[in-house]
Amino acid sequence: MIIDDQLYDVIIIGTGAGGGTLVRKLAPTGLKILVLDRGDFQEKESSELVDLEVFKREQYHAPESWTDEAGEPFYPQTNYGVGGNTKTWYGVLMRMRDRDFEAVQHQNGISPEWELKAADFEPYYTEAEKLYQVHGKTGDDPTEPSHREDYPFPEIAHEPFPIQSISETLAEQNLHPFYLPLGLGDQGRTDSEDSGVTPALKYENVTLKTSAQVLWLHTNPSGSEIKGVQAKVGDQYYLFLSHIVVVACGAINSAALLLKSANEKHPNGIANGSGMVGRNLMKQQLSVVVQLMASQNSGLFPRTLGVNDFYWGDKDFAYPMGHIQNSGGILRDVLFSEAPPIFSAIKSLLPNFGLRQLATRSIGWWLQTEDLPDPDNRVRFVGDKLRVEYKVNNFEAHDRLVYRWIDVLKNVEAARPSIFSRNAHPRSDMPISVVAHQAGTCRFGSDPTQSVLNLNCRAHEVNNLYVVDSSFFPSSSSVSPGLTVIANALRVGDHLIQRFKG
Ligand SMILES: Cc1cc2nc3c(=O)[nH]c(=O)nc-3n(C[C@H](O)[C@H](O)[C@H](O)COP(=O)(O)OP(=O)(O)OC[C@H]3O[C@@H](n4cnc5c(N)ncnc54)[C@H](O)[C@@H]3O)c2cc1C
């Protein structure tokens, strides 16, 4: 093993929404920073049918298998590369609702309170929206959280046909469609490579090593600090040394790294005296519902339309249900290709059409519902195999959202019969391999028996170890997690800057 002769101030492991943002925040401080990512640089995927076919061949699945509760292997849909999962995301960058930070009664239980509130995150959400160039419009969304400032860029217009027509029809039904906040730059969707890593690398105090998979964290003999970060860089094994170590591998892989690094002082995994590392995995319930059109659309338009009228419930259901957004043109939709049953369902309704025609005659809607933290939903090792044990909860709320939305779509179709061809709405739920919205395996809090990280996202038990990705979430909310991961990285960045100032 090669022992690197540098002593870094900070090592950041992972360059996704968390790690990529944090290095951007710390770069101007002059701190000596090493960034390690197991993946390499990747092209931003273009958005043609060819990619839909590529996604079906699982290009953006990890080159490794995990196992489910029954021990069956699956290939997770998660991206290893500079930018992590932000390389394949849609760039819908939403703040959690103000009430999401409070304890909320759901039909299946309580979504726990965060010890930091919407007001604590607000300045960092504003900073995050600037950094990721979020385009949006306040005022239309009935669940809009407090904004100190408006979005830094104006909203992206809907595709005139069919999304603008649908938006108008929804408003006629007394719903409140709104423009989804979207991160968009010169090169298309912003991601943590172009908003984070690339500008950080302009500073000579920042070094990035790609194809650098971190395998173990080593502590000092007392277990109070991480002393060494062991990684396989290309074909060589290295040991890197640093004052501060930040794990930002994504919720599942961060927990896996801590568990795998167990030693005499941390026999159940690093920082796992509470037994909470890997537990309370959440990944939201995601379903897609399809509407069939009478004529073709481009298949290439962005996600722009959101509906939150049922976020907190409905007239006959007093519990939160969730968030709805259009899928964007289906030729652009990575997750769509994760729902093969839906293609067979559409095919059976339009038997004479090929893949491209099916996709361009369809509009997809994504429905997402908060899942509740459950200690039995967890990541752990069985032998050397990573196992993801996850049972869906809060499903009635999600089903209600789906059926309520199908009713709305039927009304839209009745109001605009020339646009739609058939009153059929195939639906598909996401398999275990879709871990896009993974969160919560190392939650933060002030009680070391119930949480892994303190409120600065520093491990309760290890003085120089931080976890700065989606792991810290105590609850998942029903909006996509990306902007909260980014805002939190900026917040922890401020804390680290203060820590180095002493
Ligand atoms: C298809 C898709 C669409 C999505 N769309 C949206 C959206 O529109 N809006 C939204 O808010 N969210 C979206 N998400 C979710 C969003 O991408 C994630 O919430 C976010 O990227 C999480 O950031 P992270 O830092 O936790 O982890 P990641 O972004 O997953 O980054 C983890 C990084 O760690 C690296 N890594 C892992 N293990 C190791 C190791 N052992 N050693 C070294 N490096 C390691 C990986 O290569 C990766 O770069 C989407 C996700 C997917 C998959």
Ligand as a Chemical Component Dictionary entry (heavy atoms), coordinates in Angstrom:
data_LIG
# 
_chem_comp.id                   LIG 
_chem_comp.type                 NON-POLYMER 
_chem_comp.pdbx_formal_charge   0 
_chem_comp.three_letter_code    LIG 
# 
loop_
_chem_comp_atom.comp_id 
_chem_comp_atom.atom_id 
_chem_comp_atom.alt_atom_id 
_chem_comp_atom.type_symbol 
_chem_comp_atom.charge 
_chem_comp_atom.model_Cartn_x 
_chem_comp_atom.model_Cartn_y 
_chem_comp_atom.model_Cartn_z 
_chem_comp_atom.pdbx_ordinal 
LIG C1  C1  C 0 -32.542 9.322  -12.219 1  
LIG C2  C2  C 0 -32.551 10.242 -11.045 2  
LIG C3  C3  C 0 -33.258 11.427 -11.102 3  
LIG C4  C4  C 0 -33.273 12.282 -9.990  4  
LIG N1  N1  N 0 -33.909 13.498 -10.113 5  
LIG C5  C5  C 0 -33.884 14.364 -9.072  6  
LIG C6  C6  C 0 -34.441 15.658 -9.196  7  
LIG O1  O1  O 0 -34.936 16.056 -10.239 8  
LIG N2  N2  N 0 -34.419 16.466 -8.113  9  
LIG C7  C7  C 0 -33.825 16.084 -6.933  10 
LIG O2  O2  O 0 -33.833 16.870 -5.980  11 
LIG N3  N3  N 0 -33.265 14.877 -6.795  12 
LIG C8  C8  C 0 -33.270 14.019 -7.835  13 
LIG N4  N4  N 0 -32.656 12.801 -7.724  14 
LIG C9  C9  C 0 -32.012 12.477 -6.438  15 
LIG C10 C10 C 0 -30.660 13.172 -6.315  16 
LIG O3  O3  O 0 -29.870 12.877 -7.443  17 
LIG C11 C11 C 0 -29.987 12.719 -5.023  18 
LIG O4  O4  O 0 -30.830 13.058 -3.935  19 
LIG C12 C12 C 0 -28.632 13.390 -4.792  20 
LIG O5  O5  O 0 -27.765 13.222 -5.886  21 
LIG C13 C13 C 0 -28.017 12.792 -3.536  22 
LIG O6  O6  O 0 -26.756 13.362 -3.313  23 
LIG P1  P1  P 0 -25.655 12.618 -2.441  24 
LIG O7  O7  O 0 -24.541 13.549 -2.268  25 
LIG O8  O8  O 0 -26.353 12.066 -1.249  26 
LIG O9  O9  O 0 -25.220 11.330 -3.281  27 
LIG P2  P2  P 0 -24.841 11.068 -4.806  28 
LIG O10 O10 O 0 -25.261 12.189 -5.679  29 
LIG O11 O11 O 0 -25.337 9.710  -5.111  30 
LIG O12 O12 O 0 -23.246 11.048 -4.794  31 
LIG C14 C14 C 0 -22.505 10.034 -4.183  32 
LIG C15 C15 C 0 -21.103 10.042 -4.747  33 
LIG O13 O13 O 0 -20.272 9.184  -3.970  34 
LIG C16 C16 C 0 -19.436 8.399  -4.819  35 
LIG N5  N5  N 0 -19.095 7.199  -4.042  36 
LIG C17 C17 C 0 -19.938 6.248  -3.564  37 
LIG N6  N6  N 0 -19.250 5.344  -2.835  38 
LIG C18 C18 C 0 -17.943 5.725  -2.859  39 
LIG C19 C19 C 0 -16.744 5.200  -2.274  40 
LIG N7  N7  N 0 -16.758 4.106  -1.508  41 
LIG N8  N8  N 0 -15.571 5.840  -2.537  42 
LIG C20 C20 C 0 -15.525 6.955  -3.308  43 
LIG N9  N9  N 0 -16.639 7.492  -3.860  44 
LIG C21 C21 C 0 -17.844 6.908  -3.627  45 
LIG C22 C22 C 0 -20.295 8.174  -6.055  46 
LIG O14 O14 O 0 -19.507 7.883  -7.198  47 
LIG C23 C23 C 0 -21.012 9.533  -6.176  48 
LIG O15 O15 O 0 -20.243 10.446 -6.929  49 
LIG C24 C24 C 0 -32.597 11.928 -8.808  50 
LIG C25 C25 C 0 -31.871 10.734 -8.743  51 
LIG C26 C26 C 0 -31.830 9.894  -9.853  52 
LIG C27 C27 C 0 -31.031 8.627  -9.781  53 
# 
loop_
_chem_comp_bond.comp_id 
_chem_comp_bond.atom_id_1 
_chem_comp_bond.atom_id_2 
_chem_comp_bond.value_order 
_chem_comp_bond.pdbx_ordinal 
LIG C1  C2  SING 1  
LIG C2  C3  SING 2  
LIG C2  C26 DOUB 3  
LIG C3  C4  DOUB 4  
LIG C4  N1  SING 5  
LIG C4  C24 SING 6  
LIG N1  C5  DOUB 7  
LIG C5  C6  SING 8  
LIG C5  C8  SING 9  
LIG C6  O1  DOUB 10 
LIG C6  N2  SING 11 
LIG N2  C7  SING 12 
LIG C7  O2  DOUB 13 
LIG C7  N3  SING 14 
LIG N3  C8  DOUB 15 
LIG C8  N4  SING 16 
LIG N4  C9  SING 17 
LIG N4  C24 SING 18 
LIG C9  C10 SING 19 
LIG C10 O3  SING 20 
LIG C10 C11 SING 21 
LIG C11 O4  SING 22 
LIG C11 C12 SING 23 
LIG C12 O5  SING 24 
LIG C12 C13 SING 25 
LIG C13 O6  SING 26 
LIG O6  P1  SING 27 
LIG P1  O7  DOUB 28 
LIG P1  O8  SING 29 
LIG P1  O9  SING 30 
LIG O9  P2  SING 31 
LIG P2  O10 DOUB 32 
LIG P2  O11 SING 33 
LIG P2  O12 SING 34 
LIG O12 C14 SING 35 
LIG C14 C15 SING 36 
LIG C15 O13 SING 37 
LIG C15 C23 SING 38 
LIG O13 C16 SING 39 
LIG C16 N5  SING 40 
LIG C16 C22 SING 41 
LIG N5  C17 SING 42 
LIG N5  C21 SING 43 
LIG C17 N6  DOUB 44 
LIG N6  C18 SING 45 
LIG C18 C19 SING 46 
LIG C18 C21 DOUB 47 
LIG C19 N7  SING 48 
LIG C19 N8  DOUB 49 
LIG N8  C20 SING 50 
LIG C20 N9  DOUB 51 
LIG N9  C21 SING 52 
LIG C22 O14 SING 53 
LIG C22 C23 SING 54 
LIG C23 O15 SING 55 
LIG C24 C25 DOUB 56 
LIG C25 C26 SING 57 
LIG C26 C27 SING 58 
# 
